[in-house]
Amino acid sequence: MNDNKVLGLRITLVYALVLLFGAAIAVKLFTIQLAEGDKWRAKAVNVATAMRSVQSERGHIFSDDGRLLATSVPEYEIRMDMRADGLTDALFNANLDSLAWGLSKLFGDRSMQDLRRELIDARERGERYHLLRRRCDHEQLKALRELPLFRLGRHRSGLIADKRMVRIRPFGRLASRTVGYLLRDSTTIGLEAGYAPWLQGISGKRLERRLTGGVWMPVDGGEGQDPVPGSDVHTTIDMNLQDVADAALEAQLRKNGAHHGCVVVMETKTGYIKAISNLTQLDDSTYDEVYNYAIGASTEPGSTFKTAALMVAMDDGLVTPDQIVDTRGGKKKYYDRVMRDSHDEGYGLITVQRALEVSSNTGISQAIDKAYKGNPAKFVEGLRRLGFGSTLGLRIPGEGLPVLRGPEDKKLWSGTSLPWMSIGYEVGETPLRMLTFYNAIANGGKMVQPQFVSSITREGKTIEMFPPVTLNDHICSDATLEKLHRMLEGVVDSGTAVNLRSAHFSIAGKTGTAQIASDKAGYKVNGVSYQASFVGYFPADAPRYTCIVVVSSPSMRGVYGNVVAGPVFREIADKIYSNRLEMQTLVAQADTVHRTPVSFGGNRADLLTVMSRLDIPAVAQGDGEWASTQATDSNVVIAERSVPPAGTGMVPNVLGMGLRDAMYILENQGLRVRLSGSGMVKRQSPAPGSRSVKGTTVTLELAI
C-alpha cells in the first residue's frame, strides 16, 4: 500500500472517531437533560441550599427586685441584593446619589462618593448579598428603611436586614464579671456560663441559599423552624447595695493607690449574695471589672485565717481564750525563720483572746504550735472539717483552687509550716471561701453555700427554685462558737478594728494584712506587696449580713486591714442600717438637750425647718427638693434623694419617708397607694426602680 493510501485511511479513521465521540456526547446530554434531568436538578438545589441554624433569643438576667442585669437586643447586618427582581437599571440610577448621601449621613463612616462608587461596583458585579453595614441597631434600621430606594421594599430595592441578638448589660460594670459575658465566639463567663442550660433556649432552622464566595442568604418563604427563647434567671443581687459597694470600693482603691480589690456582701441566714464588686486599676488609672477576684483568686488570707486556727484548737480542747501567751517582744524564731508582730515591741504577756483582738502573730502561732507540734496532721484535718482545702461548688465557673497542705506533703511541709499556717500563710483560699467561713460563725455555726440565683422563670412562671444549701450543719461546738463571738466583737470594740465601731449597731469581725508572695501582685511598698482585708458581720448580737473586703497592693496611706479595707465595710454597713428600718432601734443619748430622734426622709425644706425648730443640729448636702436623713452621734445628715420625674414609668423610692410626702410623690406619678401600719415607710411593693404604668398600686408598710 502506498503512502497516500495509508494517509487517507488514517484521516478517515480520525473523522470516524470524532463523529463517534460527538455522538456519544450528544447522547449523554440528551440523557442528562431529559431522562435524568429531575435527578440532577434536585441535586443542584440541595448543593445550593441548606437548612441552617437560627439563633434563639437568650433569657434575661434580673436583680432581686426585677431590674434587668443582662438582656438581648436585636442587631442587624445590612446587605443588598443587586440583582433583585424589581431593581431595574433605571430605578437604581435614579436613586443612586440620594441613597449614597443618606447612607453616609446615617452611619458617618464613609463619604457619599465612596459609597456611590461601592454601590456601582457591586451592581456591575451582580452581587446578590453585598455587605453595607455589619452592625446596625433597631433605630438605625428604621431610619434606613426610610432612605430613597430602600423605602420601596425588599423586592424593588434589594435591601436585606439579617437580624441577630446581642447581649447588653444596662448597669455597665456593676457586677459585670459575676453577671458575665456572651462573647461573639459563643464563649460565656459568669452567670451567663453557669446558667447557660436555662438561658440559651433552643435554636431554630431556616432555608438558606449559598451564593458565590460561600455567603449564605435566607430564602424568602423558605421552610424552617422557629427558635425557642431561653428562660429568665433571677439573681439575689440587690442593685442599690451593689451600687454602694462598688462606689465605696473604688473610692478606697483610689485613696490608697491600690492595684485591685473586691467586696462581697452575703445574707447571713440564706447565703444569698447581695452585692459583689471586683475592680482592677487599668493603664489609664481608671478602675473596671476585668477579673472576678472574689471567686477566682486563691491567695494567702493572712490574719483573717487566725480565727479558723483558734476554732480548731478550742474545739479540740487544746487552747482556751484566757490562756496566757508571751509575745516575746514582737519576735519569735521557729527554726531558721523569724516571725514578727506588726507592733515592734510586741504585747508582753497577753491572753489568746487579746492576741486575736490585736492580731499578734507571735501570740497565736505559739498557742497553735504548742497544741499541735506533736500532731500537726490533726490541726490540718480540723481545718479540712471547716471546708478549707475544698471548693464551694459554685455554678459560676472559674473558682480558684484552694491550697491546704499537710505533713503528708513531704516535699512542701517543714517545721515552720504549722506556725505559719496558723496566721494565714502557706495556705490559699478565695475571698468567697473566707466569707463563707465567717458567715457560718454569724449563722450560729451553720455553713451555707454562697448563692447568686434564687429562681428560674419562663413566661412569668417559676420553673425552678434555688433554696439555701447547707454545707455543714454545725462547724464547731456551741461553747467554742460563743467564745469566738466575744473574741470577734472584741476586735472591733478594743482591738485592731476599733475604728469601725458604730454608735447604732454592733460589728464583729477580723482584720487581715498579708504579704503577697507573687511578683505579679502589682504595686509594692518598700519592695513588698500587701493584701489588706476585713471580714465580719452585723449586727453582732443578731447577724443579718456578712461582708468581706480585700484590697490588694495598696501603695499609699498604709497597708493594714483596718485602715485600707475597713472603711469600705463600714460604709456598706452604715448604708444597710440606714435603709433597713427593721435593723434600727432607738438609741438613748446621754445629752438630753440634743437627743437625736428617729428622723423621716421627705421634703428638704420642711426637714430643715423642723430641725431648726427642734434645735437639732443638721448638716444639709445637695439642694434637691427631696432628701433622706441619717442620724449620727452629733447631728442629722440631710442628703439629697433622687426622685424620677412624673411620666418616667419608674416606681420612686419612698422608703424612710413620712406618709404625707410618700403619698404626694407616688400619686404625682399616677400611682395608687395602699397602706398598712403607721409611722415612716418601712417597706414598699413594687420595689423602687421597678417599671410601672399609670394606675399601678403601690403597697406601703409603715412603722416607727
SULMO-V198250 format. One record per residue. PHI is phi in whole degrees, 0 to 359 (* if undefined). PSI is psi in degrees with one decimal (none if undefined). D_LAST is the distance of its C-alpha to the last C-alpha in Angstrom with 2 decimals. Layout:
PHI_PSI_D_LAST ; PHI_PSI_D_LAST
//
This chain:
*_131.5_132.45 ; 281_169.4_132.46 ; 298_-36.7_129.47 ; 295_-38.7_128.97 ; 292_-39.5_128.70 ; 298_-44.4_126.15 ; 298_-41.4_124.03 ; 295_-39.6_124.16 ; 296_-40.7_123.16 ; 296_-40.8_120.14 ; 296_-41.4_119.02 ; 298_-40.6_119.37 ; 295_-40.3_117.28 ; 297_-46.0_114.48 ; 301_-39.4_114.41 ; 295_-42.2_114.24 ; 296_-40.2_111.29 ; 298_-43.9_109.42 ; 296_-40.5_110.01 ; 295_-42.0_108.96 ; 295_-40.6_105.70 ; 296_-38.3_104.91 ; 295_-38.4_105.48 ; 295_-41.1_103.10 ; 298_-43.2_100.35 ; 299_-42.2_100.91 ; 297_-42.3_100.68 ; 295_-42.3_97.43 ; 298_-41.9_95.87 ; 299_-41.8_96.95 ; 295_-45.3_95.44 ; 296_-43.6_92.09 ; 285_-36.1_91.77 ; 255_-61.6_92.95 ; 293_-40.7_93.11 ; 247_14.5_90.05 ; 301_-47.1_88.24 ; 299_-40.1_85.28 ; 299_-48.5_84.74 ; 285_-31.9_84.63 ; 294_-38.1_82.61 ; 297_-40.9_79.91 ; 295_-38.0_79.92 ; 296_-40.6_79.59 ; 296_-42.0_76.54 ; 296_-35.3_74.99 ; 289_-36.7_75.63 ; 274_-20.1_74.18 ; 233_156.6_71.09 ; 200_154.7_68.53 ; 278_117.6_65.21 ; 243_154.6_62.68 ; 290_142.8_59.05 ; 243_127.1_56.24 ; 298_134.7_52.89 ; 275_159.0_49.95 ; 279_122.3_46.59 ; 288_147.6_44.29 ; 293_163.7_40.86 ; 275_158.6_37.63 ; 241_125.5_35.26 ; 246_156.4_31.55 ; 281_179.1_28.40 ; 291_-18.0_25.66 ; 252_17.7_24.09 ; 90_9.7_27.52 ; 274_144.4_28.74 ; 286_123.3_32.47 ; 261_-29.2_33.56 ; 207_136.9_37.21 ; 209_167.6_39.18 ; 253_136.7_42.80 ; 233_150.9_44.30 ; 286_142.9_47.92 ; 226_144.4_50.48 ; 237_144.2_54.07 ; 256_120.1_57.48 ; 264_123.0_59.71 ; 229_171.2_63.38 ; 218_129.4_66.37 ; 271_104.0_69.26 ; 286_-6.7_72.25 ; 242_26.8_74.43 ; 302_145.1_72.23 ; 303_-38.6_74.45 ; 269_-0.9_73.46 ; 270_88.5_73.50 ; 279_164.4_76.97 ; 299_-40.4_78.53 ; 297_-43.7_78.43 ; 294_-42.6_74.73 ; 298_-49.3_73.93 ; 294_-34.2_76.01 ; 291_-28.4_74.71 ; 252_0.2_71.06 ; 302_-53.7_71.60 ; 295_-45.5_70.94 ; 293_-34.2_67.91 ; 292_-45.7_66.37 ; 298_-40.6_66.93 ; 296_-44.2_65.46 ; 295_-40.6_62.34 ; 295_-40.7_61.77 ; 295_-41.5_62.18 ; 290_-38.0_59.70 ; 291_-45.9_57.10 ; 259_-27.6_57.09 ; 68_15.0_58.57 ; 259_-13.8_60.11 ; 217_155.0_63.78 ; 282_163.2_66.03 ; 300_-41.2_67.49 ; 297_-42.7_70.95 ; 296_-41.4_69.89 ; 291_-36.9_68.20 ; 298_-46.8_71.22 ; 296_-39.6_73.59 ; 298_-44.3_71.37 ; 295_-41.2_71.31 ; 297_-46.5_75.10 ; 298_-41.9_75.81 ; 294_-35.8_73.59 ; 293_-40.9_75.35 ; 293_-33.6_78.75 ; 279_-10.6_77.86 ; 69_35.8_76.59 ; 294_134.5_73.29 ; 267_-12.6_71.37 ; 212_52.5_68.02 ; 287_128.2_67.92 ; 281_123.8_64.68 ; 255_-38.3_63.20 ; 206_126.5_59.64 ; 279_-37.2_58.09 ; 232_117.5_54.37 ; 222_129.1_53.23 ; 274_177.9_49.75 ; 295_-40.2_49.11 ; 295_-39.5_49.01 ; 295_-37.3_52.26 ; 296_-40.5_53.84 ; 299_-42.2_53.04 ; 292_-35.8_54.71 ; 297_-39.4_57.58 ; 288_-8.8_58.40 ; 262_-1.9_58.89 ; 288_155.0_61.55 ; 308_142.3_65.23 ; 77_-54.5_66.92 ; 294_-24.5_63.72 ; 289_-9.4_62.57 ; 278_-6.7_65.60 ; 98_168.9_64.05 ; 294_-40.2_64.93 ; 298_-40.4_68.38 ; 267_-24.6_69.78 ; 257_-23.1_67.91 ; 82_8.4_67.64 ; 292_130.2_63.93 ; 232_125.7_62.25 ; 240_103.2_58.51 ; 273_119.9_57.73 ; 269_138.8_54.06 ; 217_153.5_52.22 ; 264_134.0_48.54 ; 239_154.6_47.07 ; 265_134.2_43.81 ; 230_156.0_41.23 ; 239_103.0_37.87 ; 303_-26.4_35.67 ; 264_15.7_33.52 ; 60_-125.9_36.65 ; 283_-13.9_36.63 ; 301_114.0_33.06 ; 57_24.6_33.72 ; 296_-37.9_37.16 ; 287_-23.6_39.16 ; 277_-46.2_36.87 ; 300_-45.1_36.76 ; 101_-179.7_40.47 ; 229_152.7_43.46 ; 240_103.8_46.16 ; 279_166.4_49.26 ; 295_-25.5_52.28 ; 272_15.5_54.33 ; 73_6.9_51.74 ; 291_137.8_50.54 ; 233_151.5_46.87 ; 223_168.7_44.43 ; 65_-150.5_40.83 ; 297_-29.9_39.05 ; 302_-34.2_41.71 ; 275_-47.8_44.24 ; 296_-30.1_42.38 ; 246_23.5_41.38 ; 303_-39.3_44.54 ; 304_-30.0_45.76 ; 270_-38.1_42.87 ; 285_-36.4_42.63 ; 284_-22.3_46.31 ; 72_-162.6_47.32 ; 237_126.3_51.02 ; 293_151.8_53.55 ; 258_-171.7_55.79 ; 222_150.8_59.45 ; 211_154.5_61.53 ; 279_127.8_65.21 ; 229_153.3_66.19 ; 250_134.9_69.56 ; 273_129.3_70.74 ; 257_177.5_72.29 ; 302_134.9_74.59 ; 91_5.0_73.04 ; 81_11.4_70.92 ; 278_137.5_68.22 ; 254_135.7_66.65 ; 233_133.5_65.86 ; 301_143.7_64.14 ; 267_122.6_66.61 ; 300_130.4_65.70 ; 73_9.8_65.32 ; 288_156.7_65.80 ; 288_165.0_64.54 ; 174_-172.8_61.49 ; 222_127.3_58.29 ; 291_142.3_54.79 ; 289_156.7_52.36 ; 255_120.7_49.30 ; 299_156.0_45.97 ; 281_170.2_43.93 ; 274_166.3_40.64 ; 260_140.5_37.23 ; 253_128.1_35.45 ; 252_112.6_31.64 ; 275_173.4_30.58 ; 265_1.5_27.58 ; 285_129.2_27.26 ; 266_108.6_24.04 ; 291_-27.7_25.61 ; 295_-45.2_22.74 ; 290_-34.6_22.88 ; 299_-41.7_26.66 ; 296_-42.0_26.93 ; 297_-47.5_25.08 ; 298_-42.8_27.31 ; 295_-45.2_30.43 ; 293_-41.4_29.91 ; 295_-40.5_29.06 ; 295_-45.9_32.11 ; 297_-42.9_34.44 ; 300_-40.6_33.50 ; 286_-35.8_34.24 ; 297_-43.4_37.43 ; 296_-45.0_38.66 ; 300_-35.0_37.85 ; 257_4.7_39.85 ; 60_34.8_42.55 ; 278_150.8_41.90 ; 284_-43.4_43.85 ; 200_169.5_41.16 ; 191_168.9_37.93 ; 212_158.4_35.35 ; 215_138.3_31.73 ; 225_134.4_30.23 ; 244_127.0_26.66 ; 240_139.8_26.55 ; 284_121.1_23.94 ; 301_-49.8_24.76 ; 291_-36.7_24.94 ; 259_-24.9_26.77 ; 82_4.0_28.79 ; 291_132.6_27.75 ; 277_120.6_28.38 ; 264_-23.5_25.53 ; 202_144.1_27.49 ; 207_123.4_31.11 ; 228_136.5_33.03 ; 226_114.5_36.70 ; 236_139.9_38.30 ; 233_139.8_41.94 ; 284_126.7_43.62 ; 270_176.2_46.26 ; 298_-28.5_49.56 ; 269_14.1_48.18 ; 73_7.3_45.41 ; 273_168.3_42.65 ; 242_142.4_40.48 ; 209_164.8_40.32 ; 273_106.9_39.77 ; 239_-12.3_43.29 ; 205_143.1_42.88 ; 268_83.4_40.25 ; 298_-37.5_40.42 ; 301_-35.5_37.51 ; 261_-38.0_39.49 ; 260_-17.6_43.07 ; 264_106.3_43.65 ; 263_108.2_44.75 ; 230_171.0_45.22 ; 290_118.4_45.46 ; 286_-20.8_41.87 ; 74_-142.9_42.84 ; 293_-18.5_40.72 ; 295_-18.1_37.82 ; 280_-15.4_40.48 ; 300_-33.8_40.95 ; 298_-40.2_38.03 ; 294_-42.6_39.90 ; 300_-44.2_43.12 ; 291_-34.5_41.62 ; 299_-45.3_39.93 ; 299_-47.6_43.38 ; 293_-39.0_45.12 ; 289_-37.1_42.66 ; 292_-30.2_42.64 ; 280_-3.7_46.44 ; 74_22.4_46.42 ; 256_-13.1_48.30 ; 220_143.6_45.76 ; 234_153.5_43.24 ; 299_-31.3_40.49 ; 268_6.9_42.33 ; 295_136.7_45.68 ; 271_134.4_47.39 ; 232_150.1_48.66 ; 257_114.8_50.81 ; 284_-4.8_49.76 ; 54_46.7_53.36 ; 67_20.5_52.84 ; 84_10.1_50.80 ; 221_138.7_53.72 ; 216_126.2_54.90 ; 264_128.1_57.94 ; 243_108.9_58.18 ; 55_-118.5_61.72 ; 261_10.0_62.39 ; 243_143.6_58.78 ; 249_125.9_56.73 ; 262_138.8_52.95 ; 234_150.5_51.07 ; 270_157.7_47.72 ; 292_-26.1_45.89 ; 270_111.2_46.25 ; 305_-39.6_50.01 ; 272_-1.3_50.69 ; 75_-168.6_48.63 ; 236_10.4_46.44 ; 71_-147.8_49.15 ; 275_119.4_48.59 ; 222_164.1_45.02 ; 282_164.2_43.26 ; 298_-38.4_42.52 ; 300_-45.0_38.80 ; 293_-33.1_39.33 ; 299_-37.9_41.60 ; 288_-41.0_38.79 ; 299_-39.7_36.33 ; 263_0.8_38.87 ; 59_51.1_40.30 ; 281_115.5_43.85 ; 297_-45.7_46.26 ; 293_-36.5_49.04 ; 292_-50.1_46.96 ; 295_-45.6_45.49 ; 297_-38.3_48.76 ; 294_-39.4_50.82 ; 297_-44.1_48.63 ; 288_-41.4_48.90 ; 297_-40.7_52.57 ; 295_-38.6_53.47 ; 287_-35.4_51.70 ; 236_8.2_53.18 ; 302_-36.7_56.28 ; 278_-13.9_58.50 ; 210_67.3_56.56 ; 297_-25.1_54.57 ; 298_-33.1_54.56 ; 295_-37.6_52.20 ; 295_-47.1_49.68 ; 297_-40.1_49.96 ; 296_-36.5_49.66 ; 297_-39.6_46.44 ; 295_-38.7_44.98 ; 294_-32.6_46.11 ; 297_-27.3_44.31 ; 278_-2.6_41.07 ; 102_-8.8_41.94 ; 291_145.8_43.46 ; 89_-1.8_46.65 ; 230_156.3_45.57 ; 279_167.8_43.79 ; 271_-10.1_40.47 ; 72_39.0_42.03 ; 287_151.8_39.94 ; 286_-26.5_40.83 ; 289_123.5_40.81 ; 288_159.3_44.38 ; 97_17.0_45.39 ; 296_131.5_43.65 ; 297_141.6_45.26 ; 280_128.4_47.70 ; 285_161.4_46.82 ; 234_119.0_49.34 ; 211_93.4_49.68 ; 273_161.2_53.25 ; 228_177.4_54.80 ; 302_-21.2_58.07 ; 292_-18.7_59.72 ; 276_80.3_59.58 ; 304_-38.1_62.74 ; 283_-23.7_63.10 ; 251_-17.2_59.53 ; 270_139.4_58.69 ; 219_179.3_59.88 ; 294_-19.0_59.54 ; 264_-4.4_56.76 ; 297_-45.1_54.67 ; 299_-52.6_52.79 ; 296_-35.3_51.56 ; 286_-33.8_50.70 ; 296_-34.7_48.81 ; 297_-21.9_46.71 ; 249_16.5_45.26 ; 93_21.4_44.77 ; 245_163.4_48.20 ; 61_20.5_50.80 ; 228_158.3_48.00 ; 223_122.7_46.40 ; 218_151.0_42.99 ; 281_156.6_40.73 ; 305_-35.5_37.30 ; 292_-34.3_35.85 ; 294_-42.1_37.74 ; 296_-39.2_36.42 ; 297_-42.2_32.84 ; 298_-38.4_33.52 ; 295_-49.6_34.82 ; 293_-31.8_31.87 ; 295_-34.3_29.48 ; 295_-37.2_31.44 ; 297_-44.0_30.85 ; 293_-28.5_27.08 ; 265_28.7_27.36 ; 69_24.4_28.98 ; 96_-9.7_32.46 ; 274_121.8_32.32 ; 265_121.0_33.66 ; 249_151.1_32.66 ; 285_135.8_34.50 ; 297_133.7_32.97 ; 228_143.4_32.56 ; 249_-11.6_32.24 ; 230_135.2_32.48 ; 258_-30.4_30.51 ; 198_164.2_32.73 ; 238_134.1_35.76 ; 234_154.8_36.04 ; 225_122.1_39.04 ; 53_39.8_38.86 ; 84_-3.0_35.19 ; 252_134.3_35.89 ; 288_125.6_34.92 ; 248_-13.9_38.17 ; 201_139.8_37.04 ; 244_151.9_33.98 ; 235_83.2_33.60 ; 288_168.1_31.50 ; 304_142.9_31.02 ; 244_123.5_34.42 ; 272_124.6_35.00 ; 268_-30.9_37.71 ; 205_119.1_37.77 ; 296_-34.2_36.10 ; 206_108.0_36.31 ; 284_-18.1_37.62 ; 199_177.0_38.30 ; 290_158.0_38.07 ; 298_-35.5_34.86 ; 295_-44.4_36.44 ; 296_-41.6_37.13 ; 298_-42.9_33.66 ; 297_-40.5_32.08 ; 295_-42.2_34.45 ; 293_-35.8_33.74 ; 303_-46.9_29.97 ; 295_-39.8_30.71 ; 293_-41.9_33.28 ; 288_-31.8_31.13 ; 293_-34.8_28.33 ; 295_-29.7_31.19 ; 301_-38.8_32.21 ; 273_-36.9_29.01 ; 289_-39.6_28.72 ; 213_13.0_32.39 ; 248_-144.4_34.36 ; 291_-17.9_35.20 ; 249_29.7_31.63 ; 299_-24.4_30.41 ; 291_-9.0_29.66 ; 262_-0.6_26.78 ; 302_141.3_24.79 ; 239_143.8_21.14 ; 282_-16.8_19.24 ; 256_-27.5_15.93 ; 207_156.8_17.31 ; 268_147.4_20.77 ; 234_141.2_23.46 ; 232_144.5_26.71 ; 173_-168.2_29.70 ; 216_135.3_33.23 ; 276_160.3_35.03 ; 210_137.5_38.29 ; 222_118.0_41.26 ; 234_141.4_44.29 ; 283_136.1_47.60 ; 264_124.8_48.36 ; 286_-30.5_51.81 ; 288_139.8_52.37 ; 285_-12.1_54.28 ; 266_13.8_52.40 ; 289_-22.7_49.04 ; 119_-139.5_49.07 ; 296_154.5_48.91 ; 229_152.2_50.06 ; 245_119.3_49.62 ; 53_40.1_52.92 ; 81_1.5_54.32 ; 235_137.2_51.53 ; 266_142.9_48.64 ; 235_156.6_45.29 ; 233_119.7_42.20 ; 256_141.2_38.96 ; 211_158.8_36.00 ; 214_133.3_32.74 ; 225_133.6_31.17 ; 191_-172.2_28.16 ; 216_162.8_24.84 ; 200_156.2_21.22 ; 300_144.7_19.21 ; 297_-32.0_22.44 ; 277_-17.7_21.25 ; 208_73.9_19.75 ; 302_133.1_21.25 ; 246_-34.7_19.84 ; 225_146.7_22.18 ; 237_141.5_25.70 ; 217_141.9_27.40 ; 234_139.6_30.96 ; 232_128.9_32.40 ; 231_126.2_36.18 ; 239_122.0_38.06 ; 254_134.5_41.81 ; 59_53.2_44.52 ; 291_143.7_42.74 ; 240_-4.5_45.44 ; 223_155.0_43.72 ; 70_-8.5_41.49 ; 138_172.2_41.73 ; 230_-3.8_41.81 ; 276_148.4_39.44 ; 301_-35.9_36.41 ; 293_-34.4_33.96 ; 263_-21.2_34.86 ; 263_-49.2_35.79 ; 265_-33.1_33.45 ; 306_-44.5_30.62 ; 300_-30.8_29.12 ; 294_-45.5_28.67 ; 302_-46.7_26.74 ; 298_-43.1_24.54 ; 296_-41.8_23.80 ; 294_-44.5_22.92 ; 298_-43.0_20.68 ; 298_-41.0_18.82 ; 294_-43.9_18.46 ; 297_-44.6_17.18 ; 300_-44.0_14.61 ; 289_-21.4_13.38 ; 253_-1.1_13.31 ; 241_92.9_12.00 ; 297_-25.2_8.29 ; 294_-17.1_9.38 ; 271_-9.8_11.65 ; 267_143.2_9.57 ; 228_155.2_9.34 ; 292_129.6_9.55 ; 252_116.8_13.24 ; 287_132.5_15.36 ; 258_143.6_18.02 ; 296_-34.1_21.56 ; 275_103.1_22.01 ; 287_-19.6_20.40 ; 287_-43.7_21.69 ; 248_38.8_19.98 ; 296_130.8_16.83 ; 269_114.0_14.52 ; 280_172.5_10.91 ; 295_127.1_8.08 ; 248_140.4_9.77 ; 273_155.3_9.58 ; 273_164.8_12.70 ; 163_-146.9_15.13 ; 292_127.4_18.54 ; 299_-45.1_20.15 ; 296_-40.4_22.14 ; 295_-41.3_19.33 ; 298_-43.8_17.28 ; 297_-38.0_20.49 ; 295_-45.1_21.15 ; 297_-44.5_17.86 ; 299_-39.9_18.36 ; 293_-44.1_21.93 ; 295_-35.4_21.37 ; 272_2.6_18.99 ; 59_40.9_21.50 ; 258_122.2_19.18 ; 300_132.0_21.43 ; 225_144.5_20.77 ; 241_117.1_22.83 ; 265_132.6_23.24 ; 239_132.4_24.58 ; 77_177.9_26.33 ; 223_21.7_26.84 ; 290_167.5_25.32 ; 290_-33.5_23.66 ; 247_152.0_20.25 ; 213_156.5_18.37 ; 251_156.6_15.72 ; 237_149.0_14.49 ; 217_123.6_14.71 ; 277_133.3_14.70 ; 248_-173.4_17.95 ; 297_-31.9_19.70 ; 239_-12.1_21.20 ; 200_-177.1_19.56 ; 244_126.4_17.22 ; 269_123.8_18.96 ; 255_104.1_18.84 ; 256_146.5_20.38 ; 296_137.4_22.02 ; 241_131.7_20.53 ; 276_126.4_23.13 ; 237_122.5_22.84 ; 296_143.0_25.93 ; 298_156.8_28.17 ; 300_141.4_28.50 ; 91_1.5_30.99 ; 279_-14.7_30.51 ; 78_21.1_29.45 ; 240_140.7_26.41 ; 284_120.6_22.80 ; 292_157.3_20.80 ; 271_110.5_17.88 ; 244_14.5_14.79 ; 299_135.2_12.25 ; 85_-2.8_9.69 ; 270_159.2_10.91 ; 287_162.7_10.04 ; 297_-42.8_11.62 ; 299_-48.0_14.85 ; 292_-39.1_15.77 ; 298_-45.0_14.98 ; 293_-37.9_17.16 ; 300_-47.2_19.78 ; 294_-45.6_20.27 ; 291_-45.2_20.48 ; 291_-27.9_22.71 ; 293_-22.6_24.83 ; 272_2.7_25.63 ; 81_20.6_26.84 ; 259_148.3_24.07 ; 272_154.2_22.75 ; 234_130.6_19.07 ; 242_134.0_17.79 ; 242_152.9_14.29 ; 209_140.9_12.32 ; 84_-168.1_9.12 ; 211_156.4_7.10 ; 115_-137.0_4.83 ; 261_164.0_6.01 ; 289_117.6_8.55 ; 265_-40.8_8.19 ; 219_153.2_11.81 ; 218_146.1_14.81 ; 216_127.9_18.30 ; 296_160.0_20.96 ; 292_155.0_19.92 ; 305_138.5_20.21 ; 90_-7.5_23.93 ; 291_153.7_25.18 ; 285_145.7_28.16 ; 212_162.9_27.77 ; 237_162.9_30.02 ; 302_130.9_29.63 ; 98_-6.8_28.02 ; 299_138.9_25.96 ; 269_127.1_22.85 ; 251_122.5_19.55 ; 267_126.7_16.88 ; 247_130.1_13.23 ; 253_119.6_10.50 ; 256_147.1_7.16 ; 199_160.7_3.79 ; 268_none_0.00
//
